[in-house]
C-alpha cells in the first residue's frame, strides 16, 4: 500500500461555486471523494497538509479542514499522528459469526498486519481458572495483539488460551490465530460473545489512534471446540469509526 504524499491535480477544484447555496467545504469534499472513488487517490495515499492545500487552491484552512473532516466521518480518510491525512478504504463491516478477523480482512481484500504486544505462558488467576475450567497449575497462553488493516489500527486483541505451545510468536505476526489452531487440530464450533461500548483508556487510545475517553467497541468471546472444551477467552477492542458488526435477526 502506498504511503507517498501525493499533491492533488491542479484542476481538481476548478469551477467551484463560491457564491451558490452549496457550502464551499461540501463541494471540496465531493471533489476529493470522487478522486478516491476513481482511484486517483488510492488507499494509503497521504494528502498535503491543510495549509498547503488551502494556499495552493485559494481556499481557507477552515474550509479545507471541514471538507477533510467530512471524509474522515465517512471513513474515507483518517488522520494519524506523525503521518498526516491518509486515504483508507472505508470502515470494515463484519458479520457476527465465529470467524477470525485476520481471515475476514484478507478475504475482503485488505492488508492485515499484526503487532504482538504480549506473548507469555502463565498460571491462570483464580477467576481465569474458573472461566477456562482448568486446574490452577495448568499453563495458559496469554496474547495481546494490535491488528491493523491497510496500515490503520482497528483492533486491540487479548486472548487467553489453554496452553498451545506450538502457536509461535513470529507466526502470529503473519497469520490468524484461528487458522493456526485449526491446523493443530483445534476447531472452534460455537462461541458465546457479548458486544458493549465504553470509553478508551490512555493506553488503548494511543494504540488505536483515538482520543482518550472516546468510545470504543468491545467484544468478549468464549470459544468452544468440537468436544465442548473451552479453547480461548478473548477480549477485543475496536475503533468504532473503522469497524461495524452486522447482525442478522430471524423472527421466532
C-alpha positions as CSV (number, residue, x, y, z in Angstrom):
1,X,0.0,0.0,0.0
2,X,1.4,3.4,-1.0
3,X,2.2,5.9,1.7
4,X,3.6,8.6,-0.6
5,X,2.3,12.1,-0.2
6,X,0.5,12.9,-3.5
7,X,-0.3,16.5,-4.4
8,X,-3.8,17.0,-5.8
9,X,-4.2,17.7,-9.5
10,X,-4.1,21.4,-10.3
11,X,-7.6,21.4,-11.8
12,X,-9.3,19.4,-9.1
13,X,-11.1,22.5,-7.5
14,X,-11.6,24.5,-10.7
15,X,-15.1,25.8,-11.2
16,X,-16.1,25.8,-7.6
17,X,-19.3,27.9,-7.0
18,X,-18.2,30.3,-4.3
19,X,-21.5,32.2,-4.1
20,X,-24.1,29.5,-4.5
21,X,-26.2,27.8,-1.9
22,X,-23.9,24.7,-1.5
23,X,-21.2,25.4,1.1
24,X,-17.7,25.5,-0.3
25,X,-16.4,22.8,2.1
26,X,-19.1,20.4,0.8
27,X,-18.0,21.0,-2.8
28,X,-14.4,20.4,-1.9
29,X,-15.3,17.2,0.0
30,X,-17.3,16.0,-3.0
31,X,-14.3,16.5,-5.4
32,X,-12.0,14.7,-3.0
33,X,-14.4,11.8,-2.6
34,X,-14.6,11.5,-6.4
35,X,-10.8,11.2,-6.7
36,X,-10.8,8.4,-4.0
37,X,-13.7,6.6,-5.8
38,X,-11.9,6.6,-9.3
39,X,-8.6,5.6,-7.9
40,X,-6.7,8.8,-8.5
41,X,-6.1,8.8,-4.7
42,X,-5.6,5.1,-3.9
43,X,-5.7,3.6,-0.4
44,X,-2.6,4.7,1.6
45,X,-2.1,8.0,-0.2
46,X,-1.1,10.8,2.1
47,X,-2.6,14.2,1.3
48,X,-0.8,17.5,1.6
49,X,-1.4,19.4,4.8
50,X,-4.4,21.6,5.0
51,X,-2.5,24.9,5.0
52,X,-0.5,23.9,1.8
53,X,-3.6,22.7,0.0
54,X,-5.6,25.9,1.0
55,X,-2.8,28.2,-0.2
56,X,-2.3,26.3,-3.5
57,X,-6.0,26.3,-4.3
58,X,-7.0,29.7,-2.8
59,X,-9.1,28.1,-0.1
60,X,-9.2,28.9,3.6
61,X,-7.8,26.5,6.1
62,X,-11.2,26.2,7.9
63,X,-12.8,25.2,4.5
64,X,-10.1,22.5,3.9
65,X,-10.3,21.3,7.5
66,X,-14.1,20.9,7.4
67,X,-14.0,19.2,4.0
68,X,-11.5,16.7,5.2
69,X,-13.5,16.1,8.4
70,X,-16.5,15.2,6.2
71,X,-14.5,12.4,4.6
72,X,-13.0,11.3,7.9
73,X,-16.5,10.9,9.2
74,X,-17.4,8.8,6.1
75,X,-14.4,6.5,6.8
76,X,-12.6,7.5,3.5
77,X,-9.8,9.5,5.2
78,X,-8.0,9.0,8.5
79,X,-5.8,11.5,10.5
80,X,-2.8,9.7,12.0
81,X,-0.3,11.2,14.4
82,X,3.1,11.6,12.7
83,X,1.7,10.6,9.3
84,X,-0.9,13.1,8.4
85,X,-4.1,12.7,6.5
86,X,-4.3,9.3,4.7
87,X,-6.7,7.7,2.3
88,X,-8.3,4.4,3.5
89,X,-10.7,2.0,2.0
90,X,-13.6,2.8,4.4
91,X,-14.7,1.0,7.6
92,X,-14.8,-2.8,7.9
93,X,-18.2,-4.4,8.2
94,X,-18.0,-7.9,9.8
95,X,-20.9,-10.3,10.3
96,X,-21.5,-11.6,13.8
97,X,-20.2,-15.1,13.2
98,X,-17.4,-17.4,14.5
99,X,-14.5,-16.3,12.3
100,X,-11.1,-14.8,12.5
101,X,-10.6,-11.0,12.0
102,X,-7.4,-11.7,10.1
103,X,-9.2,-14.1,7.7
104,X,-12.1,-11.6,7.2
105,X,-9.8,-8.8,6.4
106,X,-7.8,-10.9,3.9
107,X,-10.9,-12.1,2.2
108,X,-12.2,-8.5,1.9
109,X,-9.0,-7.5,0.0
110,X,-7.5,-5.7,2.9
111,X,-3.9,-5.9,4.0
112,X,-4.0,-7.2,7.6
113,X,-0.9,-6.8,9.8
114,X,-0.3,-7.8,13.4
115,X,1.9,-6.4,16.1
116,X,2.4,-8.9,19.0
117,X,2.5,-6.8,22.2
118,X,2.4,-9.7,24.8
119,X,3.2,-13.4,24.3
120,X,3.6,-15.3,27.5
121,X,2.7,-18.5,29.3
122,X,1.4,-18.1,32.8
123,X,-0.5,-19.8,35.5
124,X,-4.1,-18.7,35.5
125,X,-5.7,-16.5,38.1
126,X,-8.5,-18.0,40.2
127,X,-11.0,-16.1,38.1
128,X,-9.4,-17.4,34.8
129,X,-9.1,-20.9,36.2
130,X,-12.9,-20.9,36.8
131,X,-13.7,-19.4,33.4
132,X,-11.4,-21.8,31.4
133,X,-12.3,-24.8,33.5
134,X,-8.6,-25.8,34.2
135,X,-6.6,-26.5,37.3
136,X,-4.6,-23.8,38.9
137,X,-1.3,-25.3,37.8
138,X,-2.4,-25.6,34.1
139,X,-0.4,-23.2,31.9
140,X,-2.3,-20.7,29.9
141,X,-1.1,-18.8,26.8
142,X,-1.7,-15.1,27.1
143,X,-1.6,-13.0,23.9
144,X,-2.1,-9.3,23.3
145,X,-2.0,-8.1,19.7
146,X,-2.7,-4.9,17.7
147,X,-4.4,-5.6,14.4
148,X,-4.2,-3.1,11.5
149,X,-5.8,-3.0,8.1
150,X,-4.0,-1.2,5.3
151,X,-1.7,0.3,7.9
152,X,-4.6,1.7,10.0
153,X,-5.0,0.3,13.6
154,X,-8.5,-1.1,14.0
155,X,-8.4,-3.7,16.9
156,X,-6.6,-4.4,20.1
157,X,-7.0,-8.1,20.9
158,X,-6.3,-10.0,24.1
159,X,-6.6,-13.8,24.3
160,X,-6.2,-16.4,27.0
161,X,-5.9,-20.0,25.6
162,X,-5.4,-23.3,27.2
163,X,-1.7,-23.6,26.5
164,X,-0.9,-24.1,22.8
165,X,2.9,-24.2,22.8
166,X,3.1,-24.8,19.0
167,X,1.5,-21.4,18.4
168,X,4.6,-19.3,17.8
169,X,5.0,-15.6,18.3
170,X,6.5,-14.9,14.9
171,X,3.8,-16.9,13.1
172,X,1.1,-14.8,14.9
173,X,2.5,-11.7,13.2
174,X,1.6,-13.0,9.8
175,X,-1.4,-15.3,10.3
176,X,-4.7,-15.5,12.0
177,X,-4.9,-17.3,15.4
178,X,-7.9,-19.4,14.4
179,X,-6.3,-20.7,11.2
180,X,-3.2,-21.8,13.3
181,X,-5.4,-23.6,15.8
182,X,-7.3,-25.4,13.1
183,X,-4.1,-26.7,11.6
184,X,-3.2,-28.0,15.0
185,X,-6.5,-29.9,15.3
186,X,-8.5,-27.5,17.4
187,X,-11.6,-26.3,15.6
188,X,-13.9,-23.7,17.1
189,X,-17.5,-24.8,16.7
190,X,-19.5,-22.4,18.9
191,X,-18.9,-19.3,20.9
192,X,-20.7,-17.0,23.3
193,X,-20.0,-13.4,22.8
194,X,-21.1,-10.0,24.2
195,X,-20.8,-6.7,22.5
196,X,-20.6,-3.5,24.5
197,X,-19.1,0.0,24.3
198,X,-17.0,2.0,26.7
199,X,-14.5,4.9,27.0
200,X,-11.0,4.3,25.7
201,X,-8.2,4.3,28.3
202,X,-5.0,6.2,27.7
203,X,-3.1,3.1,26.5
204,X,-5.9,2.0,24.2
205,X,-6.3,5.5,22.8
206,X,-2.6,5.6,21.9
207,X,-2.5,2.1,20.3
208,X,-5.8,2.6,18.3
209,X,-5.1,6.2,17.5
210,X,-8.3,7.6,19.1
211,X,-8.8,10.2,21.7
212,X,-8.6,9.3,25.4
213,X,-12.2,8.8,26.7
214,X,-13.6,8.4,23.3
215,X,-15.9,5.5,22.5
216,X,-14.5,2.1,21.6
217,X,-16.5,-1.1,20.7
218,X,-15.7,-4.1,22.8
219,X,-16.4,-7.8,22.1
220,X,-15.9,-10.5,24.7
221,X,-15.9,-14.1,23.3
222,X,-15.6,-17.6,24.8
223,X,-15.0,-20.2,22.1
224,X,-15.5,-23.9,22.4
225,X,-14.2,-26.7,20.3
226,X,-15.9,-29.7,18.8
227,X,-15.8,-31.6,22.1
228,X,-17.3,-28.7,24.1
229,X,-14.0,-27.8,25.7
230,X,-13.2,-24.1,26.0
231,X,-10.4,-23.1,23.7
232,X,-10.0,-19.4,24.3
233,X,-11.4,-16.4,26.0
234,X,-10.9,-13.3,24.0
235,X,-11.5,-9.6,24.6
236,X,-11.2,-7.3,21.5
237,X,-11.5,-3.5,21.4
238,X,-12.3,-1.9,18.1
239,X,-12.2,1.6,16.7
240,X,-15.9,2.5,16.1
241,X,-15.1,4.6,13.1
242,X,-13.3,1.7,11.4
243,X,-15.4,-1.2,12.4
244,X,-19.0,-2.3,12.2
245,X,-20.6,-5.6,13.4
246,X,-23.5,-6.8,11.3
247,X,-26.3,-9.0,12.8
248,X,-28.9,-11.0,11.0
249,X,-32.1,-11.4,13.1
250,X,-34.7,-14.1,12.4
251,X,-38.2,-13.9,13.9
252,X,-39.4,-16.8,16.0
